[in-house]
Amino acid sequence: MARLILKSPYLQCDRNHPVSGYLQYIGTRERVELLPDDRLPTRKQEQLITKLVKDFPDAQKLDEYSDYEAKPAKANASAFITRALEENWPQVQQSDGYMKYIATRPRAERLGNHGLFGDEDGVNLEQAMRELDQYTGNVWTHIISLKRGDAARLGYDNAKAWQNLLRANRNDIAATMSISPNHFRWYAAYHDEGDHPHIHMMAWSTVPGEAYLTREGIQKIKSQLTNQIFQQEMLHTYEQKSQSRDELVREARRAIRRLTREMVQSICSVPEIEQKMEQLAGQLETVKGKKSYGYLPKSVKKTVDEVVDKLEELPVVCKCYDQWCTLQSEVENYYHDKPREKKKLSQEKEFRQIKNAVIREAERIRLGEITFENADLTSHDEPEQLRGESYDCWELRQSIRDDSLPLADRDWAAEELERLAEQDDTHAQYLMGQLYRDGPLLIPDSRKAKHWLTQSANQGLPEAQYALGKLLLSDDTEVRDPEEGIRWLKEAAENGNQWAAYRLGKEYLSGEVVTQDASKAVACFTLSAEAGNQYAQYLLGKLYLTGQGVNHDQTQAMDWFSRSAAQGNQYAQFFLEQRNNLRTPSVMLAVTHLLYHMSRIFETRSLSQSSAGLHVDRKLRRRIQEKKIAMGHKPDDHEEEQTRGGMVMGGM
């Protein structure tokens, strides 16, 4: 498995314990002669290996030792001896026996009369050694290694490539070591060693005591260098992925999509979970201040974790979590050999949001708030057919949405539609707004979407007014304008758009962007419900049931539930069935709402470009997109994206 290995010990030095000998050693070694694997190690090598293992037990964890054990050959013995000595330099330099061995070793791939390189060409070895002899601070000795096959494949089997890499990243390495760039000093040398070619890098600050490197810092250096080394391969793999791996990832994601849809459509009635949620609601009574997971007492956190783990036991959640773990393992296995450990859902850091969702729902139970079951309306709140649409516009829309047509034909149709929109066709303007808002035929562009929807809305098309209102109320900072969004929703509702009235009612009910007003919410829901909107009918039923914004009226509530259930609304049907037992549904629906939240979190974590820290960085994605455009492709004309990202530390 391809990976970069980094070790970063440091040497404490003063004038009585200089480290210039280490600098001389790494700069004057030559590559070890690579002999056939069937050559047996010499007796001297065997004796030295025995001593090394005894003196430095951790040396047995090195890859070179594993290679030697698997195949006790002369070249493997040589590679292990060298690496073990280098890993334990502080103790080695105090031992005459080891130093005599080092003195008889062949010396390094040279860039002139030695192998050292640094910020400048032509490093003066004697001058560098004198500098270190006078130094009285800590010197870090980074050892950075690749396996032979990876080094050869990636072009890092020579000193020049490593020199360029370290020079390009020297300021980032300095910053990670807490060293000011103008105080940073470093030298390195490349050792073309056996199956694990590597570099030694000595780094320090000209201001003793300034440098400081944590374990997280070592990880950061490794990640930085890894992204640089593997970037070209990542680019190639991103465009030319293995078919079998690609199919596995696609299938895992399809399964997650299917399962998250099941979560959204499920009504959850599990007494154990409901009892835990009621317990949590009671515990939150005693919590002062911010009610988020990180601020809760341990006893309350324990209840939250228990709710999450009980949710994991639900078959649909369990399957979805298993699929997510499979997907993450497939991606992560590229970077390191250790299999991903499957944790309980409550302990998986990627899903911390679930815990706060649990807390929010329990708090709603405690406060007696209505839990609204948010249906994803994006698939049917905007009509497929538009009244009054011209034949030309209708024909172009059919071509654009026909996935079976060649991409060139669909592109042509989009260009023709834009020409029609420029001629002031309100329906074409509305459709152009949708295309720029949603993609994928056109690159999503919220500003252009706003432009075309505004053109259409100004001509009085209710569908465009509603779509524009939603866009302006979205989280997209480029176009967000809540006050203007509410204005367009009102205008669309007045023009008979039932979805605009429904959305406006929800805004009045939540009070997030307008002053909360339950009576106005009821008026909006009534307008939408009477136009046949099953979601508005359902919410009206709940408002009449709880007496929020209207007088409590169970008969009215059941009437609206009946109308909604007749259109297939399962929540309304549930209330009809539970009309004689309406205490527990509030808790049950809170748990049901949790499934909705979880479905969104699972989908985001499995489909987003930044999942689990595994990503192709933005610059790389931009380069890929630019390359595709240069080749004549649409920027979004590619296979489902599969990403790679930051490496994790691998043991030797």
C-alpha angles and dihedrals in degrees: 000000000000114000145140120239120207130183121180114187119159135218122224107218141178133158091284091051108035121178098206089108090064090051090051091048096051091043098050105040118108126211115284113253108257107225128185113283093241093063108107120230118259121256089248090055092050091050092048092048090052090052093046093051090049095046096039110028092177088065087080088071092064119108089230090061090051089051091050093048092049093048115013096206132149095250093048091048090052092049093050094047092051094047094045091052092048093048091053100038098137091061094035094057090058093055121084091198094058094040091056090055092049091049091059095049121109113255137246142287098274134221093196116322094345140017102247123121133172140151092320134043118251102036112204103226096196092048092048091050091050089050091055092045088061095044121106104184138078120294119201117217107203115194112197119187142180129186113259095250093049093047092051094044094048097042096249097121094103138062095241094062092051091045091055092046095052094044091052092050102035095108092050091049090048092050091050089052089050091245123139108241093239090053095048117112125180144160129184142180134198120233114197091208125175114277093343114054110189147164131237115215124188113199133177144146124256084223105069112227095023097098119086126168124186129192087256088052091054088051090050093052090049093049092048094051093041093055090051096046097045097036097102092045089048089052091050093045091046090059100032104036125174108266095223095048091044092051092049092053092046092050091048091051093046089052091050091050090050093048094046089053088053089052091053091049097045128100107210118211108166114148094206093056093042090051091051091049091052089048090051092048088055093048091052088062088074096044114102124198126006114014102210127119097257092056099046126106115256093254092055092045088053091057091048090052090049091053091050092049091048089052088052088060091063106104095232092049093044092053092046093050091048090052091049091051090050091051093048093047092052092054097040094047088072090067107040141012100231110100116239111260113230109227132189110277091246090058098047107105093207090068102047088121089071090064093055090046088056090050093049092051092047089051090053089053090050093050093043093239122158113256108221117210103225110214117198100246098176093101097057113015091088117057125244091215127043124208114236094019115153119244091243092054093046092050093049091048091053091052094047093052096044104102091186092068120091113267091242090059092049091047089052090051091052091051090050091048090054090052089052090049090051087055087062098257101159095204092050089049090052092050092048088053090053092048093051091044099048109020140169097142090045124036105261110256116172094194093055090043089054091048095054096039089051091051090053095041091053087059089058102254104155093205090056091046090054093046091048091049091053092048093052090049093049125104092251102122092202093067107012112133110152096185092053090042092056090048091056092046090054092049092048091048091050088052091056104265105148093195092055090052090049093049091045090052090053091050091053090047096050097040092208098128102010132038108282110254119166094188091056089047090054091049091052093045090049091052091050095041093052088053088058103263106155093200093054089046090053094048091047088054090054093047092052090045094054098032094236111156090348137052114278106265118165092184091056089044093054091046092056091043089053092053091048094045090052086064092051102266104156095196091056089048090052092054091050090053092046097044091124095047108043101150101081098042091077090061092038091053090049088058090045089053088053089060088055091052091046092051090056093046093049092048092048093048094049101040105033122100092237102052116151090344090295108131147128103243120248095253091054092048089050091051090050091050092048090050091051092050090049088053090054098258128131108253090244095043096109143100121276105294121254116189140206130193154153116008122231126224113277123202120241 
